[in-house]
């Protein structure tokens, strides 16, 4: 799918929700249009030649600041795609009550063909260009990882910001997704995949929604197909199989797919990919990967890129539930064909885990203290005295293994997961409630977008446009 088609898809979803809400045209236009998109060409010397790179940073809506959104490294990135992704960030943050506006960035590059030293120099140069224009700034614009970038790139960006603003006490909050030893937060790397797991768990708590999808019971034993075993797909597949007993019956990657009806060992497959650069050679390998997403399963999780379910293959998709871990994996036309007989858990909601934990990281950086540091031991001491009291009153002893679980105070990772779980559960309840409450709303995508628009519109209305 081209960037133009992606942008059109996002705008069409917006228009549907605006129509349902009867939003005045002047307000709808103001919200829909991106505020500004900055395009930069810059040179980096690589092996004695100057290579010119093109990058973008779009600020979609700054009704709340800072604005937030990842930076992706991809060869097919373009301005329309960045604007579509920035718009999704505005709506996503509003839906899950994260107090940020929407932004997104991209660099046109194939990161796979450069050495790590070259990627570092390119990243630092790109960061300088954005920092100069306050398009990276802890109070105005805070990037995060996306496709093709990770904690290393974020650490270089933070370091570059610190060099250019040596006296800014909040410098580390200029970017999220940093490594732990560079003021990152525990649970950020896994956050988007963890959020996908929490979204699916919450779906299984809603009988009406399960009935609509024609599924019963819980996650255990459910057949799941995952497309893209990168950051998001890997963590979602790992947690759903290892913690909830789901069977990952297929993983689709760039070079083919792996099939196993009894469930794939995700850790083993990930190490194979790290060693061999793809899924080829793993037990159950087939080469026609794109056909595999059409196979029979309960849940399909597209976690690679946009437009993979489109008018050419929509009618062949057999999954009962599609969980959009990637941004925009279903085109508007495909969505129209699928939405009445499948449950689609939309990107706006399903992959909001990343920005949610990014928000926790930003708060941690501004507060300059690890979550849990103040009250963990106090909480444990209270629990010890409670257990002692119970044991004294009953004359019975609580088992040592049980005691260990009960007594443990919350660490940063426990608090991050708890905050993420709460965010995903609350947003699902709102999305599902709105869907069931209005006969004008035909799918979760429209209910999620309508909730987001109501919040953004209210914010504009309060401050005046
Ligand atoms: P990533 O680069 O870590 O992983 C992407 C994976 O998809 C890679 O393993 C790649 O080989 C695979 N892939 C690429 N093209 C493919 C194709 N045609 N078929 C099958 N597999 C293919 O990226 P990521 O961070 O996991 O992001 C994936 C998606 O999730 C993107 O749409 C991104 O915008 C979205 N997302 C990511 C985050 C985050 O925190 N990283 C947050 C929200 C949304």
Boltz pocket constraint, residues with backbone or C-beta under 6 A from the ligand:
constraints:
  - pocket:
      binder: B
      contacts: [[A, 145], [A, 146], [A, 147], [A, 148], [A, 149], [A, 188], [A, 189], [A, 192], [A, 227], [A, 228], [A, 229], [A, 230], [A, 231], [A, 232], [A, 233], [A, 252], [A, 253], [A, 254], [A, 303], [A, 304], [A, 305], [A, 306], [A, 325], [A, 326], [A, 327], [A, 328], [A, 351], [A, 352], [A, 354], [A, 355]]
      max_distance: 6.0
